[in-house]
Amino acid sequence: MQISLSIDSATTADFSTTISAKKLLDICRSLPENSEINMATNESRITLKAAKSRFNLQTLPAADYPVMTKTSGSSTTLIIGQRQLKELFKQVEFAMAQQDIRYYLNGLLFELSNNKLNIVGTDGHRLSFTATELKKSYDKQDVILPRKTVVELIKLLDDSDEDVQIELANNQVNFSFSNYKLISKVIDGKFPDYNRVIPTGHQNSFTTNRLDILLAMQRASILSNEKYRGIRMVLTNNNLKLISTNSDQEEAEEELEVSYIGDTLDIGFNVTYLIDVLNNTNSEQATFSFADANSSCLITLPNNTDYKYVVMPMRI
């Protein structure tokens, strides 16, 4: 991955050098706000001056810096707003795997399909899917963005309506926005078929206030087993109980009124997976859907039909 930034400076001549990023950042952080920094190179050194501060640093030849270039060949270009792309990433990035031996799970699927952009993350135990409509229609194409690329983009993207230009190629993806240019290799592999994982026709469901159930789960999780993080969801008519226990035989129970009429269900889940989705969506309501006590849980948002989150059950 390579990130480049362009800024205006009062320079009178072209020059290039390679400097220790950490030392330069530490110097900038330590200077008073709005300080002006004067930089002057002299052979293998650079001098930084700011007010009465002066620093001499070693440099390396800029010609030796391994600059990545855009891949040649055909590519697909799309435009999307910065705020919109950042929100889409935040809705799914927490479901990515971390250092999984199945390397294709350590990233997000970035898929163009007709006039839709689909973004999917999964670690094999849960799956998060989000989509948005685009102004143009495209041939089906997908890449897997590495975790590090996604994390950096979330940091760099603004909460503004300014555009991001994205170029998708076979082994590379390029993002251009504000004064930034980000080039990233993609993960070479076959992402799982997410359509087979997302259930349809779950008959038992209830909709509840997202914040209420989030806080109840956070309280119940305090006494859950530290290793397995299991929680039982017991559904009866108009009632939901959240129950957790641990190896010390301690128990927590939370009770919520929900508008549910259907079969009594007693299902176990990793509570961390449920808290993650409730923390990373900003909808007022959340809908939980089930088929039976052995099936996955599908979480959707009433105000966003393009978002789906699937969690596999666990035995408790």
Backbone as numpy.savetxt, mean C-alpha at the origin, in Angstrom:
# Nx Ny Nz CAx CAy CAz Cx Cy Cz
15.12 0.23 -8.38 14.27 1.42 -8.38 15.15 2.65 -8.38
14.74 3.66 -9.11 15.49 4.92 -9.15 14.52 6.10 -9.04
14.83 7.02 -8.15 14.01 8.22 -8.00 14.88 9.43 -8.34
14.39 10.31 -9.20 15.10 11.55 -9.50 14.17 12.73 -9.25
14.75 13.81 -8.79 14.00 15.03 -8.45 14.68 16.22 -9.10
13.92 17.09 -9.71 14.46 18.30 -10.33 14.00 19.51 -9.53
14.95 20.37 -9.15 14.61 21.61 -8.46 15.40 22.76 -9.09
14.86 23.96 -8.97 15.56 25.13 -9.50 16.67 25.54 -8.55
17.80 25.94 -9.11 18.90 26.43 -8.27 19.61 27.58 -8.98
20.24 28.43 -8.18 20.93 29.60 -8.74 22.35 29.22 -9.13
22.46 28.23 -10.02 23.80 27.81 -10.45 24.19 28.53 -11.74
25.46 28.79 -11.87 25.95 29.51 -13.06 26.65 28.57 -14.02
26.90 27.34 -13.61 27.59 26.41 -14.49 27.07 24.99 -14.25
27.16 24.18 -15.29 26.75 22.78 -15.15 27.84 22.02 -14.39
27.42 21.21 -13.46 28.37 20.29 -12.84 27.61 19.12 -12.27
28.32 18.04 -12.06 27.71 16.86 -11.46 28.71 16.19 -10.54
28.18 15.62 -9.48 29.04 14.93 -8.52 28.20 13.90 -7.78
28.84 13.05 -7.02 28.14 12.05 -6.21 28.55 12.24 -4.76
27.55 12.40 -3.89 27.81 12.79 -2.50 27.08 11.82 -1.57
27.56 11.66 -0.36 26.89 10.80 0.63 25.52 11.39 0.97
24.46 10.63 0.62 23.09 11.12 0.83 22.80 11.33 2.32
23.25 10.40 3.15 22.94 10.49 4.58 23.61 11.72 5.21
24.87 11.96 4.87 25.58 13.11 5.45 24.94 14.42 4.98
24.61 14.48 3.68 23.99 15.71 3.16 22.63 15.95 3.83
21.85 14.88 4.00 20.54 15.01 4.65 20.69 15.45 6.11
21.65 14.86 6.81 21.87 15.24 8.22 22.29 16.69 8.34
23.12 17.18 7.40 23.54 18.59 7.41 22.33 19.50 7.18
21.51 19.16 6.18 20.33 19.98 5.86 19.35 20.02 7.03
19.18 18.88 7.70 18.26 18.82 8.84 18.75 19.69 10.00
20.05 19.76 10.17 20.60 20.46 11.33 20.65 21.97 11.15
20.51 22.44 9.90 20.57 23.89 9.64 19.24 24.56 9.97
19.27 25.84 10.30 18.00 26.56 10.56 17.11 26.55 9.31
15.80 26.68 9.55 14.86 26.71 8.43 15.16 27.86 7.50
14.89 27.64 6.20 15.09 28.65 5.16 16.55 29.04 4.96
17.47 28.22 5.44 18.89 28.50 5.18 19.20 28.32 3.70
20.07 29.17 3.18 20.53 29.01 1.80 21.86 28.28 1.83
21.99 27.26 1.01 23.21 26.46 0.98 23.97 26.74 -0.31
25.23 27.06 -0.17 26.10 27.28 -1.33 26.99 26.05 -1.49
26.99 25.48 -2.69 27.79 24.29 -2.96 28.87 24.61 -3.98
30.08 24.16 -3.72 31.18 24.37 -4.67 32.04 23.10 -4.70
32.27 22.58 -5.92 33.08 21.37 -6.05 34.53 21.73 -6.34
35.42 20.90 -5.85 36.86 21.08 -6.10 37.49 19.69 -6.16
37.72 19.22 -7.38 38.24 17.88 -7.62 37.38 16.83 -6.91
37.89 16.12 -5.92 37.14 15.04 -5.30 36.44 15.47 -4.01
36.24 16.77 -3.85 35.58 17.25 -2.63 34.49 18.27 -3.00
33.57 18.47 -2.07 32.56 19.51 -2.24 32.46 20.30 -0.95
32.34 21.62 -1.07 32.22 22.49 0.11 30.80 23.03 0.17
30.17 22.85 1.34 28.83 23.38 1.58 28.94 24.52 2.57
28.36 25.67 2.23 28.37 26.81 3.14 26.94 27.27 3.37
26.61 27.54 4.64 25.30 28.08 5.00 25.52 29.00 6.19
25.31 30.33 5.98 25.60 31.32 7.03 27.05 31.11 7.51
27.24 30.83 8.80 28.60 30.66 9.31 29.01 29.19 9.44
28.21 28.32 8.84 28.55 26.89 8.85 29.28 26.52 7.56
30.24 25.60 7.70 31.03 25.19 6.54 31.34 23.70 6.66
31.11 22.96 5.57 31.35 21.51 5.59 32.13 21.12 4.34
33.15 20.30 4.53 33.91 19.74 3.41 33.64 18.24 3.34
33.12 17.76 2.22 32.78 16.35 2.09 33.52 15.72 0.91
33.81 14.42 1.05 34.38 13.66 -0.05 33.30 13.40 -1.10
33.69 13.33 -2.37 32.75 12.98 -3.43 33.31 11.83 -4.26
32.46 11.29 -5.10 32.87 10.25 -6.04 32.53 10.71 -7.46
33.20 10.17 -8.47 32.93 10.62 -9.86 31.48 10.34 -10.27
30.81 11.34 -10.78 29.41 11.19 -11.19 29.28 10.20 -12.35
30.33 10.09 -13.16 30.29 9.19 -14.32 30.16 7.73 -13.91
30.57 7.43 -12.68 30.50 6.04 -12.20 29.13 5.69 -11.61
28.24 6.66 -11.49 26.94 6.40 -10.86 26.08 5.55 -11.79
25.48 4.46 -11.28 24.74 3.53 -12.15 23.33 4.02 -12.47
23.20 4.91 -13.43 21.89 5.50 -13.76 21.06 4.51 -14.57
19.80 4.32 -14.13 18.84 3.50 -14.89 18.23 4.35 -15.99
17.98 3.74 -17.12 17.32 4.45 -18.22 16.01 3.76 -18.55
15.13 4.51 -19.20 13.85 3.93 -19.61 14.10 2.81 -20.61
13.34 1.74 -20.47 13.48 0.62 -21.38 12.97 1.01 -22.77
13.62 0.47 -23.79 13.17 0.75 -25.16 12.07 -0.24 -25.52
11.35 0.06 -26.55 10.25 -0.82 -26.96 8.90 -0.21 -26.63
7.86 -0.97 -26.90 6.51 -0.44 -26.73 6.14 -0.33 -25.25
5.33 0.67 -24.96 4.86 0.87 -23.59 3.45 1.44 -23.64
2.74 1.34 -22.52 1.37 1.87 -22.40 1.39 3.01 -21.40
0.80 4.14 -21.76 0.80 5.32 -20.89 -0.61 5.61 -20.40
-0.73 5.86 -19.09 -2.02 6.28 -18.54 -1.81 7.44 -17.58
-2.87 8.20 -17.36 -2.84 9.39 -16.49 -3.86 9.19 -15.38
-3.44 9.51 -14.14 -4.34 9.41 -12.99 -3.93 10.48 -11.98
-4.85 10.97 -11.16 -4.55 12.00 -10.17 -3.69 11.44 -9.03
-2.85 12.30 -8.45 -1.95 11.87 -7.37 -2.73 11.38 -6.15
-3.71 12.16 -5.70 -4.48 11.77 -4.52 -5.18 10.44 -4.75
-5.76 10.29 -5.94 -6.50 9.07 -6.27 -5.58 7.85 -6.24
-4.40 7.96 -6.85 -3.47 6.83 -6.88 -2.96 6.49 -5.49
-2.70 7.53 -4.68 -2.23 7.30 -3.32 -3.29 6.56 -2.50
-4.55 6.97 -2.64 -5.64 6.31 -1.90 -5.80 4.85 -2.33
-5.67 4.60 -3.63 -5.78 3.23 -4.14 -4.68 2.35 -3.55
-3.45 2.85 -3.54 -2.34 2.09 -2.98 -2.56 1.80 -1.49
-3.02 2.81 -0.75 -3.18 2.64 0.70 -4.29 1.64 1.03
-5.25 1.47 0.13 -6.33 0.52 0.36 -5.88 -0.93 0.25
-4.74 -1.15 -0.42 -4.33 -2.55 -0.67 -2.92 -2.89 -0.20
-2.07 -1.91 0.02 -0.64 -2.21 0.25 -0.40 -3.05 1.51
-1.24 -2.90 2.52 -1.04 -3.63 3.77 -1.24 -5.14 3.61
-1.90 -5.56 2.51 -2.15 -6.99 2.29 -1.00 -7.68 1.54
0.00 -6.92 1.13 1.16 -7.52 0.46 1.91 -8.45 1.41
2.53 -9.48 0.86 3.38 -10.35 1.66 4.70 -9.64 1.95
5.37 -10.09 3.01 6.69 -9.56 3.34 7.69 -10.70 3.34
8.65 -10.63 2.43 9.72 -11.63 2.32 9.17 -13.04 2.19
8.12 -13.20 1.42 7.55 -14.53 1.18 8.40 -15.24 0.13
8.57 -16.56 0.29 9.33 -17.33 -0.69 8.66 -17.29 -2.06
7.33 -17.07 -2.05 6.60 -16.86 -3.32 6.78 -15.38 -3.67
7.88 -15.09 -4.34 8.34 -13.71 -4.54 7.30 -12.82 -5.23
6.41 -13.44 -6.04 5.41 -12.65 -6.76 4.34 -12.09 -5.82
4.30 -12.55 -4.55 3.35 -12.00 -3.58 3.93 -10.78 -2.86
5.26 -10.54 -3.00 5.90 -9.41 -2.32 5.74 -8.13 -3.12
4.55 -7.89 -3.61 4.28 -6.71 -4.41 2.80 -6.61 -4.71
2.42 -5.62 -5.51 1.02 -5.40 -5.88 0.82 -5.67 -7.36
-0.30 -6.32 -7.67 -0.68 -6.47 -9.07 -1.26 -5.14 -9.55
-0.74 -4.64 -10.66 -1.17 -3.38 -11.26 -1.69 -3.75 -12.65
-3.02 -3.77 -12.80 -3.63 -4.37 -13.99 -4.52 -3.39 -14.73
-4.28 -3.28 -16.04 -5.17 -2.52 -16.91 -6.10 -3.50 -17.61
-7.38 -3.21 -17.57 -8.36 -4.06 -18.24 -9.48 -3.18 -18.77
-9.49 -3.00 -20.08 -10.43 -2.07 -20.74 -10.27 -0.67 -20.13
-11.33 -0.14 -19.51 -11.22 1.22 -18.95 -11.06 1.18 -17.43
-10.56 0.05 -16.91 -10.39 -0.11 -15.46 -8.93 -0.29 -15.11
-8.55 0.31 -13.97 -7.26 0.02 -13.36 -7.56 -0.77 -12.09
-7.06 -2.00 -12.03 -7.24 -2.86 -10.87 -5.92 -2.99 -10.12
-5.96 -2.86 -8.80 -4.76 -3.03 -7.97 -5.09 -4.06 -6.89
-4.21 -5.07 -6.77 -4.50 -6.20 -5.88 -3.26 -6.54 -5.05
-3.49 -6.81 -3.76 -2.41 -7.28 -2.89 -2.88 -8.50 -2.12
-2.00 -9.50 -1.97 -2.37 -10.68 -1.19 -1.11 -11.32 -0.59
-1.29 -11.95 0.57 -0.18 -12.70 1.17 -0.54 -14.18 1.31
-1.64 -14.59 0.66 -2.07 -15.98 0.72 -3.10 -16.24 1.80
-3.20 -15.35 2.81 -4.18 -15.50 3.88 -5.33 -14.50 3.73
-5.04 -13.39 3.08 -6.07 -12.35 2.85 -5.76 -11.69 1.52
-6.76 -11.06 0.93 -6.59 -10.41 -0.37 -7.36 -9.09 -0.35
-6.71 -8.05 -0.86 -7.34 -6.73 -0.95 -7.38 -6.30 -2.41
-8.56 -5.92 -2.88 -8.77 -5.56 -4.29 -9.41 -4.18 -4.36
-8.88 -3.33 -5.21 -9.51 -2.04 -5.46 -9.39 -1.71 -6.94
-10.27 -0.86 -7.42 -10.28 -0.53 -8.85 -10.78 0.89 -9.03
-10.47 1.44 -10.20 -11.01 2.76 -10.55 -11.21 2.82 -12.05
-12.15 3.67 -12.47 -12.39 3.83 -13.91 -11.41 4.84 -14.49
-10.93 4.55 -15.70 -10.03 5.45 -16.41 -10.78 6.13 -17.55
-10.21 7.21 -18.05 -10.89 7.97 -19.12 -10.78 7.27 -20.47
-9.73 6.42 -20.61 -9.52 5.71 -21.87 -9.64 4.22 -21.64
-9.78 3.48 -22.73 -9.81 2.01 -22.66 -8.47 1.47 -23.15
-8.00 0.40 -22.50 -6.68 -0.15 -22.81 -6.78 -1.65 -23.04
-5.81 -2.18 -23.79 -5.69 -3.63 -23.90 -5.28 -4.19 -22.54
-5.65 -5.42 -22.27 -5.33 -6.04 -20.99 -3.81 -6.14 -20.82
-3.33 -5.61 -19.70 -1.89 -5.64 -19.42 -1.71 -5.56 -17.90
-0.71 -6.28 -17.37 -0.47 -6.19 -15.93 1.00 -6.34 -15.63
1.40 -5.72 -14.51 2.76 -5.85 -13.97 2.62 -6.03 -12.46
3.69 -6.56 -11.83 3.71 -6.67 -10.37 4.71 -5.65 -9.84
4.21 -4.64 -9.12 5.06 -3.60 -8.55 5.71 -4.10 -7.26
7.03 -3.96 -7.10 7.67 -4.41 -5.86 7.20 -3.61 -4.65
7.23 -4.24 -3.49 6.82 -3.61 -2.23 7.53 -2.27 -2.03
8.84 -2.24 -2.22 9.61 -1.02 -1.96 9.13 0.14 -2.84
8.81 -0.16 -4.09 8.32 0.87 -5.01 7.00 1.44 -4.51
6.09 0.57 -4.08 4.77 1.00 -3.60 4.92 1.88 -2.36
5.76 1.44 -1.42 5.96 2.20 -0.17 6.53 3.59 -0.47
7.49 3.68 -1.39 8.08 4.98 -1.73 7.06 5.88 -2.43
6.25 5.31 -3.30 5.24 6.11 -4.00 4.23 6.71 -3.02
3.81 5.92 -2.02 2.87 6.44 -1.02 3.48 7.63 -0.29
4.79 7.58 -0.03 5.46 8.70 0.65 5.55 9.93 -0.25
5.78 9.72 -1.56 6.08 10.84 -2.45 4.83 11.50 -3.04
3.76 10.72 -3.22 2.56 11.27 -3.86 1.89 12.30 -2.96
1.43 13.39 -3.57 0.76 14.47 -2.85 -0.74 14.19 -2.72
-1.37 14.86 -1.76 -2.83 14.85 -1.66 -3.39 15.96 -2.54
-3.07 15.88 -3.82 -3.51 16.93 -4.76 -4.11 16.26 -5.99
-4.74 17.08 -6.84 -5.35 16.55 -8.06 -4.39 16.60 -9.24
-3.13 16.96 -8.98 -2.14 16.96 -10.07 -1.99 15.55 -10.62
-1.66 15.47 -11.91 -1.62 14.18 -12.59 -0.33 13.42 -12.33
-0.45 12.10 -12.40 0.70 11.19 -12.46 0.66 10.54 -13.83
1.78 10.58 -14.54 1.88 9.87 -15.82 2.58 8.54 -15.55
1.94 7.45 -15.94 2.48 6.11 -15.69 2.72 5.43 -17.04
3.94 4.92 -17.21 4.28 4.16 -18.41 4.56 2.72 -18.02
3.80 1.80 -18.60 3.98 0.37 -18.33 4.70 -0.28 -19.49
5.81 -0.94 -19.19 6.53 -1.72 -20.20 6.65 -3.16 -19.69
7.30 -4.01 -20.47 7.37 -5.43 -20.11 8.09 -5.68 -18.79
9.21 -5.00 -18.57 10.01 -5.28 -17.37 10.25 -4.04 -16.53
9.46 -2.99 -16.77 9.73 -1.72 -16.09 8.44 -0.89 -16.04
8.35 -0.04 -15.00 7.24 0.91 -14.93 7.80 2.26 -14.51
7.31 3.34 -15.13 7.82 4.68 -14.87 6.69 5.58 -14.40
6.96 6.31 -13.32 5.98 7.26 -12.76 6.58 8.67 -12.86
5.84 9.62 -13.43 6.29 11.01 -13.50 5.21 11.90 -12.88
5.59 12.68 -11.85 4.63 13.58 -11.21 5.40 14.66 -10.46
4.77 15.84 -10.36 5.44 17.01 -9.74 6.82 17.13 -10.37
7.87 17.16 -9.53 9.24 17.23 -10.06 9.94 15.88 -9.98
9.17 14.82 -9.74 9.76 13.50 -9.54 9.65 12.63 -10.79
10.64 11.78 -10.95 10.58 10.70 -11.92 11.02 9.43 -11.19
10.17 8.41 -11.19 10.50 7.15 -10.52 10.49 6.04 -11.56
11.61 5.34 -11.66 11.73 4.19 -12.56 11.89 2.95 -11.69
11.11 1.92 -11.97 11.20 0.70 -11.17 11.14 -0.53 -12.06
11.98 -1.51 -11.74 11.82 -2.81 -12.35 10.55 -3.44 -11.76
10.02 -4.43 -12.45 8.83 -5.12 -11.95 9.21 -6.54 -11.56
8.36 -7.17 -10.74 8.61 -8.54 -10.31 8.19 -9.49 -11.43
9.10 -10.34 -11.84 8.83 -11.29 -12.91 8.16 -12.52 -12.31
6.92 -12.74 -12.61 6.21 -13.89 -12.06 4.74 -13.82 -12.42
4.01 -14.86 -12.08 2.58 -14.94 -12.38 1.80 -14.72 -11.09
1.04 -13.62 -11.04 0.22 -13.30 -9.88 -0.98 -14.25 -9.83
-1.41 -14.68 -8.63 -2.57 -15.59 -8.54 -3.83 -14.97 -9.16
-4.72 -15.82 -9.65 -5.99 -15.37 -10.22 -6.90 -14.91 -9.09
-6.97 -13.60 -8.89 -7.73 -13.06 -7.76 -9.23 -13.27 -7.93
-9.69 -13.41 -9.16 -11.13 -13.60 -9.39 -11.63 -14.91 -8.78
-10.74 -15.90 -8.66 -11.14 -17.18 -8.06 -11.23 -17.07 -6.54
-10.55 -16.08 -5.98 -10.50 -15.92 -4.52 -11.68 -15.09 -4.00
-12.07 -14.08 -4.79 -13.16 -13.19 -4.35 -14.49 -13.92 -4.47
-15.16 -14.18 -3.35 -16.40 -14.98 -3.39 -17.59 -14.18 -3.91
-18.54 -14.88 -4.46 -19.81 -14.26 -4.87 -20.95 -15.07 -4.26
-22.02 -14.41 -3.92 -23.19 -15.10 -3.42 -23.16 -15.43 -1.94
-22.32 -14.75 -1.15 -22.36 -14.94 0.30 -23.70 -14.39 0.82
-24.53 -15.26 1.38 -25.90 -14.88 1.75 -25.99 -14.22 3.12
-25.13 -14.60 4.04 -25.21 -14.07 5.41 -24.35 -12.81 5.52
-24.97 -11.69 5.80 -24.19 -10.45 5.85 -24.81 -9.45 6.83
-23.98 -8.54 7.27 -24.45 -7.41 8.08 -23.58 -6.20 7.80
-24.17 -5.03 7.96 -23.45 -3.76 7.78 -23.43 -3.05 9.12
-22.26 -2.53 9.46 -22.12 -1.88 10.77 -21.19 -0.68 10.65
-21.17 0.14 11.69 -20.29 1.29 11.72 -18.84 0.82 11.78
-18.03 1.27 10.86 -16.64 0.81 10.76 -15.86 1.10 12.03
-16.01 2.30 12.57 -15.22 2.69 13.75 -15.65 1.89 14.98
-16.96 1.62 15.12 -17.44 0.86 16.28 -16.84 -0.55 16.31
-16.87 -1.23 15.18 -16.36 -2.61 15.16 -14.84 -2.63 15.22
-14.20 -1.60 14.67 -12.74 -1.50 14.77 -12.29 -1.39 16.23
-12.92 -0.49 16.97 -12.55 -0.30 18.37 -12.84 -1.56 19.20
-13.97 -2.21 18.90 -14.31 -3.45 19.61 -13.27 -4.53 19.33
-12.83 -4.64 18.09 -11.81 -5.63 17.74 -10.47 -5.31 18.38
-10.13 -4.03 18.42 -8.86 -3.63 19.07 -8.86 -4.00 20.55
-10.02 -3.80 21.21 -10.10 -4.15 22.63 -10.02 -5.67 22.82
-10.77 -6.40 21.99 -10.77 -7.86 22.11 -9.40 -8.45 21.81
-8.67 -7.82 20.90 -7.37 -8.36 20.49 -6.32 -8.30 21.59
-6.56 -7.48 22.62 -5.58 -7.32 23.71 -5.31 -8.66 24.39
-6.33 -9.49 24.49 -6.17 -10.79 25.17 -6.10 -11.96 24.18
-5.88 -11.68 22.90 -5.75 -12.77 21.94 -4.36 -13.39 22.06
-4.23 -14.62 21.57 -2.94 -15.31 21.58 -1.93 -14.51 20.76
-0.77 -14.19 21.37 0.19 -13.30 20.72 0.74 -13.88 19.42
0.79 -15.20 19.32 1.34 -15.83 18.12 0.30 -15.95 17.01
-0.89 -16.44 17.35 -1.90 -16.72 16.31 -2.91 -15.60 16.12
-3.06 -14.70 17.10 -3.92 -13.52 17.01 -5.36 -13.88 16.59
-5.88 -15.01 17.14 -7.20 -15.47 16.74 -8.32 -14.76 17.50
-9.44 -14.58 16.80 -10.64 -14.02 17.42 -11.85 -14.76 16.85
-12.84 -15.06 17.73 -14.06 -15.69 17.26 -15.13 -14.64 17.02
-15.80 -14.75 15.87 -16.97 -13.91 15.58 -18.19 -14.82 15.67
-19.04 -14.56 16.66 -20.24 -15.37 16.86 -21.45 -14.52 16.48
-22.12 -14.91 15.40 -23.25 -14.15 14.87 -24.56 -14.86 15.19
-25.46 -14.13 15.85 -26.83 -14.59 16.05 -27.74 -13.44 15.62
-29.05 -13.64 15.67 -29.97 -12.60 15.20 -29.71 -11.27 15.90
-29.37 -10.25 15.11 -29.15 -8.87 15.58 -28.05 -8.76 16.64
-27.13 -9.72 16.66 -26.08 -9.68 17.69 -24.77 -10.25 17.15
-23.68 -9.58 17.49 -22.34 -10.06 17.14 -21.48 -10.07 18.41
-20.86 -11.21 18.70 -19.92 -11.31 19.80 -18.52 -11.53 19.25
-17.56 -10.79 19.79 -16.15 -10.96 19.45 -15.47 -11.53 20.68
-14.91 -12.73 20.56 -14.34 -13.42 21.72 -12.89 -13.81 21.43
-12.01 -13.50 22.38 -10.60 -13.92 22.23 -10.12 -14.53 23.53
-9.22 -15.51 23.41 -8.61 -16.15 24.58 -7.12 -16.30 24.31
-6.37 -16.60 25.38 -4.93 -16.83 25.20 -4.47 -18.02 26.04
-3.18 -18.31 25.98 -2.64 -19.49 26.67 -2.68 -19.35 28.19
-2.89 -18.14 28.70 -3.03 -17.93 30.15 -4.47 -18.10 30.61
-5.31 -18.57 29.69 -6.74 -18.78 29.97 -7.46 -17.47 30.33
-6.97 -16.39 29.76 -7.66 -15.10 29.89 -8.63 -14.97 28.72
-9.68 -14.18 28.91 -10.70 -14.08 27.87 -11.24 -12.65 27.78
-11.48 -12.22 26.55 -12.12 -10.92 26.30 -13.37 -11.17 25.46
-14.42 -10.42 25.76 -15.65 -10.54 24.98 -16.23 -9.16 24.72
-16.54 -8.89 23.46 -17.18 -7.64 23.05 -18.50 -7.99 22.38
-19.52 -7.19 22.62 -20.83 -7.46 22.04 -21.31 -6.22 21.29
-21.81 -6.44 20.06 -22.32 -5.34 19.24 -23.69 -5.69 18.71
-24.57 -4.69 18.64 -25.86 -4.87 17.97 -25.65 -4.68 16.48
-26.06 -5.67 15.69 -25.94 -5.56 14.23 -27.25 -6.00 13.60
-27.52 -5.48 12.42 -28.78 -5.85 11.74 -28.54 -7.13 10.94
-28.59 -8.25 11.65 -28.33 -9.55 11.03 -29.48 -10.50 11.34
-30.02 -11.10 10.30 -31.03 -12.16 10.47 -30.56 -13.32 9.60
-30.27 -14.44 10.24 -29.81 -15.59 9.45 -29.32 -16.70 10.35
-28.58 -17.62 9.76 -28.05 -18.76 10.50 -27.06 -18.28 11.57
-27.02 -19.01 12.68 -26.01 -18.73 13.70 -24.64 -19.17 13.16
-23.67 -18.27 13.25 -22.33 -18.56 12.73 -21.30 -18.35 13.83
-20.30 -19.23 13.86 -19.20 -19.11 14.81 -17.91 -19.33 14.00
-17.22 -18.25 13.67 -16.06 -18.33 12.76 -14.85 -17.67 13.41
-13.69 -18.26 13.22 -12.45 -17.70 13.74 -11.65 -17.00 12.64
-11.01 -15.87 13.00 -10.17 -15.13 12.06 -8.94 -14.60 12.79
-7.91 -14.29 12.01 -6.77 -13.55 12.55 -7.24 -12.10 12.70
-7.30 -11.61 13.93 -7.88 -10.29 14.18 -7.04 -9.18 13.56
-5.74 -9.40 13.42 -4.88 -8.39 12.80 -5.32 -8.10 11.37
-5.72 -9.15 10.63 -6.15 -8.97 9.25 -7.43 -8.12 9.16
-8.32 -8.28 10.15 -9.56 -7.51 10.16 -9.30 -6.06 10.58
-8.42 -5.88 11.58 -8.08 -4.52 12.02 -7.39 -3.75 10.91
-6.53 -4.43 10.14 -5.81 -3.77 9.04 -6.75 -3.13 8.04
-7.76 -3.89 7.60 -8.66 -3.35 6.58 -9.50 -2.21 7.15
-9.95 -2.34 8.39 -10.78 -1.29 8.99 -9.97 -0.02 9.25
-8.68 -0.18 9.49 -7.80 0.98 9.69 -7.46 1.69 8.40
-7.47 0.98 7.28 -6.98 1.54 6.02 -8.08 1.91 5.04
-9.32 1.94 5.52 -10.41 2.46 4.70 -11.07 3.60 5.46
-11.64 4.54 4.73 -12.21 5.72 5.39 -13.73 5.79 5.27
-14.35 4.65 4.96 -15.80 4.61 4.86 -16.42 4.63 6.26
-17.61 5.20 6.37 -18.31 5.19 7.66 -18.83 3.80 8.00
-19.25 3.05 6.98 -19.85 1.73 7.19 -18.98 0.65 6.52
-19.11 -0.57 7.02 -18.45 -1.72 6.40 -19.42 -2.89 6.43
-19.42 -3.67 5.35 -20.31 -4.82 5.24 -19.49 -6.11 5.30
-19.88 -7.02 6.20 -19.24 -8.31 6.36 -20.18 -9.39 5.81
-19.66 -10.23 4.91 -20.50 -11.28 4.30 -19.85 -12.64 4.48
-20.69 -13.68 4.75 -20.22 -15.04 4.99 -21.12 -16.02 4.25
-20.58 -17.19 3.96 -21.41 -18.28 3.43 -21.74 -19.24 4.56
-20.72 -19.76 5.22 -20.93 -20.66 6.36 -19.73 -20.55 7.29
-19.69 -21.40 8.30 -18.65 -21.30 9.33 -17.26 -21.68 8.83
-17.16 -22.26 7.63 -15.86 -22.68 7.09 -15.41 -21.84 5.92
-16.19 -20.83 5.57 -15.87 -20.06 4.37 -15.14 -18.76 4.73
-14.64 -18.11 3.70 -13.95 -16.83 3.89 -14.95 -15.74 4.24
-14.41 -14.63 4.74 -15.22 -13.43 5.02 -14.93 -12.41 3.93
-15.98 -11.86 3.34 -15.84 -10.81 2.33 -16.25 -9.49 2.97
-15.34 -8.52 2.95 -15.64 -7.19 3.50 -15.73 -6.21 2.34
-16.84 -5.50 2.25 -17.04 -4.48 1.22 -17.46 -3.17 1.88
-17.43 -2.10 1.08 -17.78 -0.77 1.58 -19.00 -0.27 0.82
-20.08 0.10 1.53 -21.30 0.55 0.85 -21.07 1.73 -0.09
-20.10 2.59 0.22 -19.88 3.78 -0.61 -18.81 3.57 -1.67
-18.31 2.33 -1.82 -17.25 2.06 -2.80 -17.43 0.64 -3.33
-18.15 0.51 -4.44 -18.43 -0.82 -4.99 -17.20 -1.47 -5.61
-16.12 -0.70 -5.80 -14.91 -1.24 -6.42 -13.95 -1.85 -5.40
-14.29 -1.80 -4.11 -13.36 -2.32 -3.10 -13.86 -3.64 -2.52
-12.94 -4.63 -2.44 -13.28 -5.93 -1.86 -12.08 -6.43 -1.06
-12.38 -7.03 0.09 -11.32 -7.57 0.96 -11.75 -8.94 1.43
-10.90 -9.93 1.22 -11.24 -11.31 1.56 -10.26 -11.82 2.63
-10.80 -12.43 3.69 -9.97 -13.02 4.73 -10.34 -14.49 4.89
-9.32 -15.35 4.89 -9.58 -16.78 5.09 -9.80 -17.05 6.58
-10.67 -18.02 6.91 -10.93 -18.32 8.32 -9.78 -19.11 8.95
-9.75 -19.15 10.26 -8.77 -19.98 10.97 -9.48 -20.75 12.09
-8.92 -21.90 12.41 -9.52 -22.71 13.50 -9.01 -22.21 14.84
-9.94 -22.01 15.75 -9.58 -21.53 17.10 -10.06 -22.56 18.12
